[in-house]
């Protein structure tokens, strides 16, 4: 694509109605994280910055802007669960964005059911077709290029158990195209889904 470009330095502001950074780095999977405090209080919150970082052992991570209940819970318990957000769960996920008093249950607010995990104590979202039980490996406070620490926390966890609805396995292969994944990107209210029409295949050279 040729023509004029919009240039800016983030420290000076983007001069646009909505920060394009989040829209460009996307669509991104949603980190729908359930956690439990040392006192046993449950929390369920979606995080826009989430991804996978390693194969063996499998490691996933999410970033919290601010030291929120989820980060505190993971630090106290040493564990968390990632729950897949699908299209039919999008509204419930959105409800769990609400700012609630400390100790209130987002599960109850969103009308969701807890399901026992197999390896860790933190429960899963029963309605979610895929969940990862995770043990925390690192909590990292991010810093800028200047070395200044940010009020931003990267939480990494090793996936120690995986739950997949068998209906999403096609000949033993996870069917991403038909699972109904909800992804984050675009403007402040924009979400995306993945469907068969977006699927194409390329083999790596030599395979």
C-alpha positions, 0 to 999 in steps of 0.5 A: 500500500502506497500513499501518505502515512500517519506517523506519531511517537506514542509518548506524544500521543497518537492524535486519533479518536482511538489508540491504533496500537490495540487495533493493529496488534490483533485480533487477539485471543482473550485471557478470560482468567479465573483465580482464587484468593488465599481466603478462597474468594473467586474472581473472573476477569477478561484480559485483552493482552493474552497469548501463548509463549512456549510449547513444552512445557506449554506456557500462557500469559496475560498482562494486567494494566494495574495490580488488580485482584487477578494478579493478587490472587495468582500471587497468593495461590500460585495458580489460575485458569484460562477459559475460552470465550466463544460467541455464545459466551461473549455477553457473559464475558463482557459482564465480567468486565464490570468493576465490582467491590472486592470479594464479589463474584463475577461468576454470579454476576454473569450467571456462570457456573463453576466447575472443579479443576482436576489438578489445581484448586481454582475452578473453571468456567463450566460453560466454556468448552476449553480451559487450561489449568495453570500454575504460575511460573513468573509475575513480571512488572514491566518497564519502559525503555527508560528503565522506569517500572510501569504499573503493568504486570505480566503473569505467566503460567505453565499449563498443567491440565487441558479440558477440551469439549470432544465436539471440538475435536475433528479426527483428533484435530482441534477445530479452531474454525468452528469453535466460535473463538471470540477475539479482541481488536479494532475500536473500543467495542470491536470483537471478531470471530474465526470461521471456516471462511477465514481458513487457508493452509500453507505447509512449511518448506520441506514438510 
